Amino acid sequence: MRMAPHRHGVHDSSDPRRLATALALIVALMAAEVVVGLLAHSLALLSDAGHMVADAGALGLSMLALRLARRPAGGQLTFGLRRTETLSAQANGGTLLVLACLVVYEAVRRLVHPPHVTGWAVLVTALAGAAVNAAATWQVARAGRESMAVEGSYQHLLTDLYAFAATAAAGAVVVATGFARADSIASLLVAALMLRAAYTLLKQSGRVLLEAAPEGLDVDEIAATLAQHAEVASLHDLHVWEVGTGFPALSAHVLVAQGADCHRIRRELEAVLHDRFAIDHTTLQVEHAQPDLLRIRTSS
């Protein structure tokens, strides 16, 4: 028997070509920052380049997610390859965490023994980087932000503008005053942004791997809403989890009143889950509640 493919979370408005353009811009910028950062002895630029790794990973992840979302499930992969996105986010978050720790260590070392920093090189590269980052952000914004994967990349790129602002400010301080430690201070700010991005990635992907309820969905509220149905006698074994980004799922065992139409009630409950909680992938086991049995207790 051939199973019909499910297409959950697919956004036809998403444009992978714009994501590819943004990825090319980010990779070029990352390479330029590494070269200039090494030549100018700027840790802020090198830490910015490290942050660009996260951007490139997020964009690549979005492109992969859009591609996989269009593949039907089949064979042993009954949910398809949706959790490839989650595993990639875990790897990306772990890499960011390690890079941030290395940047903090080097920044503290340079605060104690500051090297000579070429302020003009830092300033010009940071301003150019801000312009390239803005162009990449604009491309992602037009790629179809209805997709949660694309929206995540958009928000990720947006935070980089703050990092470039800090680096440009450090370069201006070095040019104006010769205070070389400004570069290390700026790199600490960039490391803080990297840590925040790493925390978000690890938290979101960890929730999926632990099969926690998606953020924004209150399990108690869902249970109360289903139990309010006039013909529902009881509800138990309620599970709400997230297969992948934008793919919530629910299963539950529902007992209804004797003589009630199980199929009709199931359709009504599915409609409530769709309209109120935007949950479309549901498995509801609806059965009639057993009548209470009369127990005869014998006296000894």
C-alpha positions in Angstrom: 0.0 0.0 0.0 1.4 3.4 -1.0 1.3 6.0 1.7 0.4 9.6 0.8 3.2 12.0 1.6 2.7 14.7 4.2 3.7 18.3 3.5 3.9 20.0 6.8 5.7 23.3 7.2 6.4 23.8 3.5 6.3 27.4 2.4 6.2 27.8 -1.4 6.9 31.5 -1.1 10.4 30.8 0.2 13.1 31.6 -2.3 16.3 29.6 -1.9 18.0 31.7 -4.5 17.9 34.8 -2.3 19.3 32.7 0.6 22.1 31.5 -1.7 22.9 35.1 -2.6 23.0 36.1 1.1 25.3 33.1 1.8 27.7 34.1 -0.9 27.9 37.7 0.5 28.5 36.4 4.1 31.2 33.9 3.0 33.0 36.6 1.0 32.8 39.0 4.0 34.0 36.3 6.4 37.1 35.7 4.2 37.9 39.4 4.0 37.6 39.9 7.7 40.0 37.0 8.4 42.6 38.4 6.1 42.3 42.0 7.3 42.0 40.9 10.9 45.3 39.0 10.7 47.1 41.8 8.9 45.7 44.5 11.3 46.1 42.4 14.5 42.4 43.0 15.2 40.7 40.4 17.5 37.4 42.3 17.0 37.5 41.6 13.3 38.5 37.9 13.8 35.7 37.5 16.3 33.3 39.1 13.8 34.5 36.5 11.3 33.8 33.8 13.8 30.3 35.2 14.1 30.0 35.0 10.4 30.5 31.3 10.7 27.2 31.1 12.6 25.5 33.3 9.9 26.8 31.0 7.1 25.6 28.0 9.1 22.2 29.5 9.7 21.8 30.3 6.0 22.9 26.9 4.9 20.6 25.4 7.4 17.7 27.4 6.0 18.5 26.2 2.5 18.7 22.6 3.6 15.5 22.9 5.6 13.6 24.3 2.6 14.9 21.5 0.4 14.1 18.7 2.9 10.6 20.2 3.7 9.7 19.5 0.1 10.7 15.9 0.2 7.9 13.4 1.1 8.4 11.0 3.9 8.9 7.4 3.0 10.4 4.1 4.0 11.8 4.0 7.4 11.9 7.8 7.6 8.2 8.3 8.4 8.8 12.0 9.3 11.3 12.5 6.5 14.6 14.2 7.4 13.1 17.1 9.4 15.4 16.6 12.3 18.5 17.1 10.2 17.8 20.7 10.9 17.8 20.1 14.6 21.1 18.2 14.5 22.7 20.9 12.4 21.5 23.6 14.9 23.1 21.6 17.7 26.4 21.5 15.9 26.2 25.1 14.9 25.4 26.2 18.5 28.3 24.1 19.9 30.7 25.6 17.4 29.6 29.1 18.4 30.0 28.3 22.0 33.6 27.1 21.5 34.5 30.1 19.3 33.1 32.5 21.9 35.1 31.0 24.7 38.3 31.2 22.5 37.5 34.9 21.7 37.0 35.7 25.4 40.3 34.0 26.4 42.2 35.9 23.7 40.5 39.2 24.5 41.5 38.9 28.2 45.1 38.1 27.2 45.2 41.1 24.9 43.7 43.4 27.5 46.7 42.5 29.7 49.2 42.8 26.8 47.6 44.9 24.1 49.2 44.5 20.6 49.5 47.2 18.0 46.1 47.6 16.2 45.7 49.3 12.8 42.7 51.4 13.6 41.9 52.5 10.0 41.9 49.0 8.7 39.4 47.9 11.5 37.2 50.9 10.9 37.0 50.6 7.1 36.5 46.8 7.2 33.7 47.1 9.8 31.9 49.7 7.9 32.2 47.7 4.7 31.1 44.6 6.6 28.0 46.4 7.9 27.0 47.3 4.3 27.5 43.8 3.1 25.6 42.4 6.1 22.7 44.8 5.5 22.5 43.6 1.8 22.5 40.0 3.0 19.8 40.8 5.6 17.7 42.4 2.8 18.0 39.3 0.6 16.9 37.0 3.4 14.0 39.3 4.3 12.7 38.9 0.8 13.2 35.2 0.7 9.8 34.5 2.4 9.9 35.0 6.1 6.7 32.8 6.5 9.2 30.0 6.9 10.5 29.8 10.5 13.9 28.7 9.2 14.2 31.8 7.0 12.9 34.0 9.9 15.6 32.6 12.2 18.3 33.4 9.6 16.9 36.9 9.3 17.0 37.6 13.0 20.5 36.0 13.2 21.9 38.4 10.5 20.2 41.3 12.1 22.1 40.9 15.4 25.4 41.1 13.4 24.8 44.7 12.7 25.3 45.4 16.4 28.6 43.5 16.2 29.8 45.6 13.3 28.8 48.7 15.1 30.9 47.7 18.1 33.9 46.9 15.9 33.6 50.1 13.9 33.4 52.0 17.2 36.6 50.3 18.4 38.4 51.2 15.2 37.3 54.8 15.5 38.6 54.9 19.1 41.9 53.4 18.1 42.3 56.0 15.3 41.3 58.9 17.5 43.1 58.1 20.7 45.4 55.1 20.1 43.7 53.1 22.8 44.4 49.6 21.5 42.4 47.9 24.2 39.2 49.2 22.6 39.6 46.4 20.1 39.7 43.7 22.8 36.7 45.3 24.5 34.7 45.3 21.3 35.6 41.6 20.8 34.1 40.8 24.2 30.9 42.4 23.1 30.9 40.3 19.9 31.6 37.2 22.0 28.6 38.1 24.1 26.5 38.1 21.0 27.9 34.8 19.9 27.1 33.3 23.3 23.5 34.5 23.1 23.1 33.0 19.6 24.7 29.8 20.8 22.3 29.6 23.8 19.3 30.2 21.5 20.3 27.5 19.0 21.1 25.0 21.7 17.9 25.7 23.6 15.6 25.5 20.6 17.2 22.4 19.2 17.4 20.8 22.6 13.7 21.3 23.1 13.0 19.5 19.9 15.3 16.6 20.7 13.7 16.3 24.2 10.3 16.3 22.5 9.2 19.2 24.7 6.0 21.1 23.7 6.7 23.9 21.2 7.3 27.3 22.7 4.1 29.3 22.7 1.8 26.3 23.2 0.4 25.7 26.7 -0.3 22.0 27.1 -2.6 22.6 30.1 -4.6 25.1 27.9 -4.8 22.5 25.1 -6.0 19.8 27.5 -8.7 22.1 29.0 -9.9 23.2 25.6 -10.3 19.6 24.4 -12.0 18.6 27.7 -14.5 21.4 27.3 -16.2 19.6 24.4 -19.7 18.7 25.5 -19.4 15.0 24.6 -15.9 14.4 25.9 -15.9 12.4 29.1 -12.2 12.4 29.8 -8.8 13.0 28.2 -5.5 11.3 29.0 -2.1 10.4 27.4 -1.9 13.8 25.9 1.5 14.4 24.2 2.5 17.6 22.4 5.9 17.8 20.7 7.7 19.3 17.7 9.1 17.2 14.9 11.0 20.1 13.4 10.7 23.9 12.9 7.1 24.8 12.3 5.9 21.1 12.6 4.0 20.7 15.9 2.4 17.3 16.6 -0.2 16.0 19.1 -1.5 12.7 20.2 -4.2 11.9 22.8 -6.6 9.3 24.1 -10.1 10.7 24.2 -13.1 9.0 25.9 -16.5 10.2 24.9 -20.0 9.6 26.1 -21.8 6.4 25.4 -23.7 6.5 22.0 -21.7 9.6 20.8 -20.4 9.7 17.2 -16.6 9.1 17.7 -15.7 10.1 14.1 -17.7 13.4 14.3 -16.1 14.3 17.6 -12.7 13.6 16.4 -13.2 15.9 13.4 -14.5 18.6 15.7 -11.5 18.3 18.0 -9.1 18.4 15.0 -10.8 21.6 13.8 -10.3 23.2 17.3 -6.6 22.2 17.3 -6.2 23.6 13.9 -8.1 26.9 14.4 -6.9 27.7 17.9 -3.5 26.2 18.2 -2.3 25.8 14.6 -1.7 22.0 15.1 -2.5 20.0 12.0 -0.6 16.7 12.6 -2.8 15.0 15.2 -3.4 11.4 16.3 -6.6 11.2 18.4 -7.8 7.8 19.7 -11.4 8.4 20.4 -13.4 5.6 22.2 -16.6 5.3 24.2 -16.2 5.5 27.9 -17.1 2.3 29.7 -20.1 2.5 32.0 -19.4 2.2 35.7 -19.9 -1.3 36.8 -22.1 -2.1 39.8 -19.9 -3.7 42.4 -21.6 -6.1 45.0 -19.6 -6.2 48.2 -20.3 -9.3 50.3 -20.2 -9.1 54.0 -18.0 -11.6 55.9 
